Amino acid sequence: MSTLHGYRAQLLHFPVITSAPDKDCQHYRDGLLVTRNGKIEAIGDANQLLPKYPDLTVSHFPDGLLVPGFIDAHVHFPQTEMIASYGEQLLEWLQNYTFPTELKFADPDYSSAIADVFLRQLFRHGTTSALVYATVHKVATDALFQAAQAKNMLLVGGKVCMDRNSPEALQDTAASAQRDSAALIEQWHGNDRLYYALTPRFAPTSSEAQLAALGELAQSFPDVFIQTHLSENPNEIQWVKSLFPQHQHYLDVYDHYHMVRPRAVFGHCLHLAQSEWQRLSDSGATIAFCPTSNLFLGSGLFNLDKARDMGVHVALATDVGAGTSFSMLKTAGEAYKVCQLQHQRLCPLQGLYDMTMGSAAGLGLNDKIGNLNPGTDADFVILEPRYDELLAMRICTDAAPTDMLFALSMLGDDRAIRGTWIAGQNVYQKQGIEE
């Protein structure tokens, strides 16, 4: 049975891949989005499009702004419960908070319970797709995929692999990491809207044997994603140099094991050498820019202008739990501040682009998500920009999208999310609101 529905609101998205989002956005002050069977069928001016659908059921949001669902390019689902744990820099924070928390995920019931909480947090903040780290436990990864599949969510996830420099109870081996990852690829990659990512936590926690084993999988499954961390903290970088003295630099460790390529996403990238920038550009890999995490752990400031100059894909990301909010709106606001500290410019439309179309393009998924183009999956968010007294005063009723987005990136939170739709289904609706 065909399911046809219309959503009338102000519409904003980026229909094409672009280096100039302020010029290549598509905006309808009074727009209509038509969905059928989980896909976007049409988009346009409401008065022009409505006559083509005389029997269309329409949900009208006269004060709403409809945008593509947000994409979080780097987030740790087992760290949901430890968000905002006090202090420390990266390596100490891992030892004191992350590893003790992740030990709990050997329990499949516990993993399932946290996976459900994690997805609810994503949805209430307008995030419809994410690249997600599980723990070293295969059962935790299964729990994550099962929860996402139940919501028909497009999610990329992977089992963390680490066989050294971590608590023994959280270690796998080169052989088990390869075996479990291969089994998870077979079960989940391409299953409904789910995709697998090979996930070495970061170079210091994987032996050369484990990296080689994962590199074999990377070669055997060229369409599988890869996610890991790169050049987040100066002490981490020195540690990598001591562990892998034969390699030119940090990125070269991953490159040696066939992990630098399209669909590879490297978190942070704060302290890169010129040759690393060049290799990321040449390879088609993506950087996950995690501003709240970088500020929280005191790791450094991401050089967005350098990434633009080098033509490297950039996707915004929360990096919860070092990141301090599930909100991609807040993440864009903190990205703006990181740029300000370096006398760089991040315009509001660039921020939205980097969490929608830009992120999807970097992942090779822009034919499915990240925009409102006909034929793509109906993943979208309706924002309520003037949701409280302050924002109603700050944002005038006829505000330009750029001003609206900027005010929301500075002042907004989950209360700005009127509703979240995944494949045409409403998965979150603000309390007290009825369509």
C-alpha positions in Angstrom: 0.0 0.0 0.0 1.4 3.4 -1.0 2.0 5.8 1.8 1.9 9.4 0.5 2.2 12.4 2.8 3.1 16.1 2.6 5.0 18.4 5.0 4.5 22.1 4.5 7.0 24.5 6.1 9.9 26.6 5.3 12.4 24.3 3.5 16.2 24.5 3.3 18.8 22.1 1.9 21.8 21.7 -0.4 20.8 19.8 -3.6 24.4 19.5 -4.9 27.9 18.9 -3.6 29.5 22.4 -3.3 32.3 24.4 -1.9 30.0 27.4 -1.7 27.0 26.4 0.4 25.9 30.0 0.7 25.4 30.1 -3.0 24.1 26.6 -3.7 21.4 26.2 -1.1 17.8 25.7 -2.1 15.3 27.6 0.0 11.5 27.8 -0.1 9.9 30.3 2.2 6.6 28.3 1.9 7.6 24.9 0.7 6.2 21.4 0.4 8.0 18.1 0.8 6.1 15.1 -0.5 7.1 11.6 0.7 6.0 8.2 -0.5 6.9 4.9 1.0 9.9 6.3 2.9 11.3 8.2 0.0 11.2 11.9 -1.0 9.0 12.2 -4.1 8.9 15.9 -4.6 10.0 19.3 -3.2 9.0 22.7 -4.2 6.9 25.8 -3.6 3.7 24.8 -1.8 1.3 26.8 -4.0 2.8 25.3 -7.1 3.1 21.7 -5.9 -0.2 21.3 -4.1 -2.4 21.2 -7.2 -0.4 18.2 -8.5 -1.5 16.3 -5.4 -5.2 17.1 -4.9 -5.8 14.3 -2.4 -2.6 14.8 -0.4 -2.7 14.7 3.4 -0.5 17.6 4.5 1.0 18.3 7.9 1.5 22.1 8.1 4.2 23.7 10.2 3.8 27.5 9.5 6.6 28.5 11.9 8.8 25.5 11.2 12.0 25.1 9.2 12.4 21.7 7.5 16.0 20.6 6.8 17.6 17.2 6.1 18.3 15.0 9.1 21.6 15.7 10.8 24.5 13.3 10.3 26.9 12.8 13.3 30.2 11.6 11.8 31.9 10.4 15.0 30.2 9.3 18.2 30.7 6.6 20.9 27.4 5.0 22.0 28.9 3.3 25.1 30.0 6.7 26.4 26.5 8.0 26.6 26.3 7.5 30.3 29.7 9.1 31.0 29.2 12.4 29.1 30.4 15.4 31.1 32.9 13.4 33.3 35.2 15.9 34.8 38.6 16.9 33.6 41.8 15.3 32.2 43.2 15.2 28.8 42.8 12.4 26.2 45.0 9.6 27.5 44.2 10.1 31.2 40.5 10.5 30.3 40.5 7.1 28.5 42.0 5.4 31.5 39.9 7.0 34.2 36.5 7.1 32.5 36.2 5.5 29.2 37.7 2.1 29.8 35.9 1.4 33.1 32.6 2.3 31.5 33.1 0.2 28.4 33.8 -2.9 30.6 30.0 -3.0 31.3 29.2 -3.8 27.7 30.1 -7.4 27.9 26.5 -7.8 29.0 24.2 -7.9 26.0 21.2 -6.7 28.0 23.1 -3.7 29.3 24.3 -3.0 25.8 20.8 -3.1 24.4 19.5 -0.8 27.1 22.2 1.9 26.5 21.7 1.5 22.7 18.1 2.4 23.1 18.9 5.5 25.2 21.6 6.5 22.7 19.3 6.4 19.7 16.6 8.3 21.6 19.1 11.0 22.4 20.1 11.2 18.7 16.5 11.5 17.6 15.5 14.2 20.1 18.5 16.3 18.9 17.6 15.9 15.2 20.3 13.4 14.2 19.0 10.7 11.8 22.3 9.0 10.8 25.6 8.5 12.6 29.0 6.8 12.4 29.2 5.0 15.7 31.9 3.3 17.8 30.7 0.4 19.9 33.1 -1.4 22.3 35.4 -4.3 21.9 32.5 -6.6 22.5 30.7 -8.2 19.5 27.5 -8.4 21.5 27.5 -4.6 22.0 27.9 -4.0 18.3 25.0 -6.4 17.6 22.9 -4.5 20.1 23.6 -1.2 18.4 22.7 -2.6 14.9 19.6 -4.3 16.2 18.3 -1.0 17.8 19.0 1.0 14.7 17.4 -1.6 12.4 14.2 -1.5 14.5 14.0 2.2 13.6 14.9 1.7 10.0 17.8 4.0 10.6 20.8 4.5 8.3 23.7 3.9 10.7 27.3 3.0 10.2 28.9 1.2 13.1 31.7 -1.0 14.1 33.2 -3.1 16.9 36.2 -1.4 18.5 39.4 -3.4 18.0 42.3 -3.1 20.5 44.8 -5.8 21.6 47.3 -3.8 23.7 47.8 -0.7 25.9 44.3 -1.1 27.4 42.7 -3.1 30.2 43.1 -6.8 29.6 39.4 -7.4 29.9 38.8 -5.0 27.0 41.4 -6.5 24.7 40.7 -8.8 21.7 43.4 -10.3 19.5 44.5 -9.9 16.0 42.7 -13.1 15.0 39.5 -12.5 17.0 39.3 -8.9 15.8 39.5 -10.1 12.2 37.1 -13.0 12.8 34.5 -10.9 14.7 34.7 -8.0 12.3 34.3 -10.3 9.3 31.2 -11.9 10.9 29.7 -8.5 11.7 30.3 -7.4 8.1 28.6 -10.5 6.8 25.6 -10.0 9.1 25.1 -6.2 9.0 26.8 -4.5 6.1 24.1 -3.6 3.6 21.4 -5.2 5.8 18.5 -2.8 5.4 20.0 0.7 5.9 23.0 -0.5 8.0 26.7 -0.4 7.1 29.8 -1.6 8.8 33.0 0.3 9.7 36.3 -1.4 10.5 37.2 0.3 13.8 40.7 0.2 15.3 40.3 2.5 18.3 43.5 4.3 17.5 47.0 3.1 16.5 48.4 2.9 20.0 45.9 0.2 21.1 46.4 -2.0 18.1 49.5 -4.1 17.5 51.0 -4.3 14.0 49.5 -7.8 13.7 46.0 -6.5 14.4 46.3 -3.6 12.1 47.5 -6.0 9.4 44.5 -8.3 10.0 42.1 -5.3 9.7 44.0 -4.2 6.6 43.3 -7.5 5.0 39.6 -7.0 5.6 39.8 -3.5 4.2 41.2 -4.9 1.0 38.6 -7.7 0.9 35.7 -5.4 1.5 36.4 -2.1 -0.4 33.0 -0.7 0.2 33.1 -1.1 4.0 33.7 2.1 6.0 36.8 2.7 8.2 36.7 4.8 11.4 39.4 5.7 13.8 41.2 8.6 15.6 44.1 10.6 14.2 46.4 13.3 15.7 44.0 14.4 18.5 46.5 15.1 21.3 50.3 16.0 21.3 51.1 13.3 23.8 49.2 10.7 21.7 51.2 11.7 18.7 54.5 11.2 20.5 53.3 7.8 21.7 52.5 6.8 18.2 56.0 7.8 17.1 57.5 5.6 19.9 55.4 2.6 19.0 55.8 2.9 15.2 59.2 4.5 14.6 59.5 3.0 11.1 56.6 5.1 9.8 56.8 8.7 8.5 53.9 10.0 10.6 50.7 9.0 12.3 48.6 8.8 9.2 51.3 6.6 7.5 50.6 3.9 10.1 47.0 3.5 8.9 48.1 4.0 5.3 50.6 1.2 5.5 47.6 -1.1 6.4 45.4 0.0 3.6 43.1 2.1 5.7 43.4 5.5 4.0 40.8 5.7 1.2 37.3 6.9 0.4 34.8 6.0 3.2 37.6 6.3 5.8 36.7 8.8 8.5 39.5 10.1 10.8 38.4 11.8 14.0 40.0 15.1 15.0 43.2 15.6 12.9 44.3 18.6 14.9 48.1 18.4 14.5 48.8 17.2 11.0 51.9 17.5 8.9 51.6 18.9 5.4 52.2 15.5 3.9 49.3 14.1 6.0 47.0 16.8 4.7 48.1 16.0 1.2 47.5 12.3 1.6 44.0 12.8 3.1 43.2 15.0 0.1 44.5 12.6 -2.5 42.8 9.6 -0.9 39.3 11.0 -0.7 39.1 10.3 3.1 37.1 12.4 5.5 37.9 14.3 8.7 35.4 14.3 11.5 35.6 17.8 13.1 34.7 17.4 16.8 34.8 20.9 18.3 33.1 20.3 21.7 35.3 17.3 22.4 38.5 19.1 21.3 37.7 22.0 23.6 36.6 19.8 26.5 39.8 17.7 26.5 42.0 20.7 25.6 43.3 18.9 22.6 43.6 21.8 20.2 41.9 23.8 17.5 40.9 22.2 14.1 42.2 24.1 11.1 39.1 24.3 8.9 40.6 26.7 6.4 43.5 24.3 5.8 41.1 21.5 5.2 39.2 23.7 2.7 42.4 24.8 1.0 43.5 21.1 0.7 40.1 19.9 -0.6 39.7 17.4 2.3 36.1 16.3 3.1 35.0 17.6 6.5 32.0 16.3 8.5 30.8 17.8 11.8 30.6 15.4 14.7 29.8 15.4 18.5 32.3 12.8 19.7 30.1 12.0 22.7 31.2 11.3 25.4 34.2 13.6 25.3 31.9 15.8 23.3 29.6 17.7 25.6 26.3 17.6 23.7 24.3 15.3 21.3 23.1 18.5 19.6 24.6 19.1 16.1 23.2 22.7 16.4 25.4 23.3 19.4 28.3 21.5 17.7 28.0 23.9 14.8 28.1 26.8 17.3 31.3 25.5 18.9 32.8 25.0 15.5 32.2 28.7 14.8 34.0 29.6 18.0 37.0 27.3 17.2 37.2 29.1 13.9 36.9 32.5 15.5 39.9 31.7 17.8 42.0 31.3 14.6 40.5 34.3 12.7 38.7 31.9 10.4 35.1 32.1 9.2 32.4 29.5 9.5 29.1 30.8 8.0 25.8 29.3 9.3 25.1 27.7 6.0 28.5 26.0 5.9 27.8 24.6 9.4 24.5 23.1 8.2 26.1 21.8 5.0 28.9 20.1 7.1 26.3 18.1 9.1 24.0 17.3 6.1 25.0 17.2 2.4 28.8 17.8 3.0 28.9 14.9 5.5 26.9 12.6 3.2 29.1 13.4 0.2 32.3 12.7 2.1 30.8 9.3 3.0 29.6 8.5 -0.4 26.0 8.4 0.8 24.6 11.6 -0.7 22.3 9.6 -3.0 20.5 8.4 0.1 20.8 11.0 2.9 22.0 14.6 3.6 19.6 16.4 1.2 15.9 16.6 0.2 16.3 15.6 -3.4 13.6 13.4 -4.9 14.6 9.7 -4.7 16.5 10.0 -1.5 15.4 8.6 1.9 12.9 10.7 3.7 15.2 11.5 6.7 14.4 15.1 7.8 14.0 17.4 10.8 11.5 20.1 11.5 13.0 22.9 13.6 11.0 25.2 15.7 13.3 28.3 15.7 11.2 30.6 18.0 10.5 28.0 20.7 10.9 30.3 23.8 10.7 33.9 24.8 14.3 34.8 24.1 14.4 33.2 20.6 11.0 34.6 19.7 12.5 38.0 20.4 15.9 37.3 18.8 14.5 35.6 15.6 12.0 37.7 13.7 9.2 35.9 11.8 10.7 36.7 8.4 14.3 36.1 9.4 16.7 34.9 6.7 17.8 31.2 7.1 21.4 32.3 7.8 20.3 34.4 10.8 17.9 31.7 12.1 20.6 29.0 11.9 23.2 31.1 13.6 20.9 32.1 16.5 20.0 28.4 16.9 23.7 27.4 16.9 24.4 29.8 19.8 21.1 29.6 21.8 19.4 26.4 20.6 19.2 22.9 22.1 17.0 19.9 21.8 14.0 22.1 22.4 14.5 23.5 18.9 13.6 20.1 17.4 9.9 20.0 16.7 10.1 16.5 15.2 12.5 13.9 13.6 11.5 11.6 10.7 13.4 8.6 9.5 12.5 7.0 6.2 9.2 8.9 6.4 8.4 7.7 9.9 8.2 10.1 12.9 10.6 8.8 15.5 10.6 11.8 17.8 8.0 14.5 18.5 8.4 17.3 21.0 6.2 16.8 24.0 3.0 18.8 23.9 3.1 19.1 20.1 0.5 17.4 17.8 0.7 17.4 14.0 
